[in-house]
Amino acid sequence: MSAGPVSAAWMARAERWLPGGVSSPVRAFRAVGGTPLVIRRGSGAEIEDVDGRRFTDFVGSWGPLILGHAHPEVVHAITEAAGRGTTFGAPGEMEIELAERIASAYPGGEQVRFVSSGTEATMSAIRLARGATGRDRIVKFSGCYHGHADHLLVAAGSGLVTFGRPSSAGVPAAFARETIVLPLDDEARLTELLRREGDRIAAVIIEPVPANNGLLIQRQEFLATLRRETERAGTLLIFDEVISGFRVARGGAAELLGITPDLATFGKVIGGGLPVGAFGGRRDLMRHLAPDGPVYQAGTLSGNALAMAAGLATLTVLERDRAWERLEATGRSLATLIEPVLAASSCPATLVRLGSLFWFSLQPGPPPRSAEAIDPEAAARYRPIFHALLDHGVAMAPSAYEVGFLSLAHQAVHLERLRDALALALQPAAVRAGSP
Ligand SMILES: *Cc1c(COP(=O)(O)O)cnc(C)c1O
């Protein structure tokens, strides 16, 4: 579907003042073609663009909106907080309360520090891990995204020892060489690396539920091996729970999997739609941070009053309303509704789901568990489906590799809209047409 005339006019103006017309690249629709819709408002599970067209939203601002758009209790908390002043550059009650909530909900959590984005959380957790261990190297997995800090914008190099190469211009090769990239779902490679040179590796960082390159649900055995081998090597294990924290369970993926990392990072849900990140873990590691220790980390707006208010209100609703049970039930209903539609389609399509996270694997065979196992053709299959869904009033992320997000605001009617739109989008003619 093409953007309406008002959206198109705004985007023409945006192109002049914002690189690519956007503040974050994937919003630009480059992976699917066409012009982005400019969004004016959202309420519950629906959004409305500047042309007045309404869509059922499964993007949820890419993860934060677990209660849906403009949840009354979150809006109320933000409004009240704003009336008392937005920022003081001094400790605040809500920041202390939110820290207590996060740390006490998370397995092994003893302390947290607030930052303003998920990127800052992972960047700072890596610095802390290096400072605490006195080691420089880190390990990440291809197919996991940890924000845009230099050491994490690294892709697998070729060869047996996969020292990373920058995946962005502007990242020094010397930095990237301190990052080793491994494939997911491969405990032999992981074990071999950690046994050979674990004593030089500060940390292994992983999305325990990888949800930034499709939804690559890992085998328990792989994650258990990761825990065992990092412990044996004295290498810290960092769970990047920026998506999964307070979404897949109250205690994030750590609770769900029964695996406790040394450090964890948070973002998205804990900010209730405002810019928040946090990292935390054991006190004996966190005490390395300034002012107690030598690892420097700071932020003018860290623990910002509005953000803390939104986060606290969100966690309060989640805990009060048995959110995780309800989100799982919504996810199950979604599966019941759309699995028959996917099965009947001539396009290979499987629903991959964990709680309120879902993704369409557009390739034959079982869902992939590593980035390397994703069929490159899948992205081309997604393009016409994405546009046809928009045509029928359903907004999914403008990329084949992004997951869908369910919220407490998604009711049966919204799931039915996705089913109906999908049935139309997957008709052979629509799949072939390859609009826009
Ligand atoms: C979104 C995300 C980040 C980065 O968070 P930002 O707030 O966008 O900087 C880091 N890690 C994971 C797993 C994410 O999904």
The ligand as an SDF file (V2000), in Angstrom:
LIG
                    3D

 15 15  0  0  0  0  0  0  0  0999 V2000
   16.0620   -2.6980   21.0080 C   0  0  0  0  0  0  0  0  0  0  0  0
   17.2070   -3.5190   21.5140 C   0  0  0  0  0  0  0  0  0  0  0  0
   18.4070   -2.9370   21.9500 C   0  0  0  0  0  0  0  0  0  0  0  0
   18.6940   -1.4800   21.7810 C   0  0  0  0  0  0  0  0  0  0  0  0
   17.8160   -0.6900   22.5120 O   0  0  0  0  0  0  0  0  0  0  0  0
   17.6150    0.8520   22.0520 P   0  0  0  0  0  0  0  0  0  0  0  0
   16.7230    1.3930   23.1250 O   0  0  0  0  0  0  0  0  0  0  0  0
   17.0030    0.8060   20.6970 O   0  0  0  0  0  0  0  0  0  0  0  0
   18.9620    1.4790   22.0510 O   0  0  0  0  0  0  0  0  0  0  0  0
   19.3550   -3.7510   22.5220 C   0  0  0  0  0  0  0  0  0  0  0  0
   19.1610   -5.0640   22.6400 N   0  0  0  0  0  0  0  0  0  0  0  0
   18.0310   -5.6740   22.2230 C   0  0  0  0  0  0  0  0  0  0  0  0
   17.8470   -7.1380   22.4300 C   0  0  0  0  0  0  0  0  0  0  0  0
   17.0290   -4.9120   21.6230 C   0  0  0  0  0  0  0  0  0  0  0  0
   15.9370   -5.5220   21.1650 O   0  0  0  0  0  0  0  0  0  0  0  0
  1  2  1  0
  2  3  1  0
  2 14  2  0
  3  4  1  0
  3 10  2  0
  4  5  1  0
  5  6  1  0
  6  7  2  0
  6  8  1  0
  6  9  1  0
 10 11  1  0
 11 12  2  0
 12 13  1  0
 12 14  1  0
 14 15  1  0
M  END
$$$$
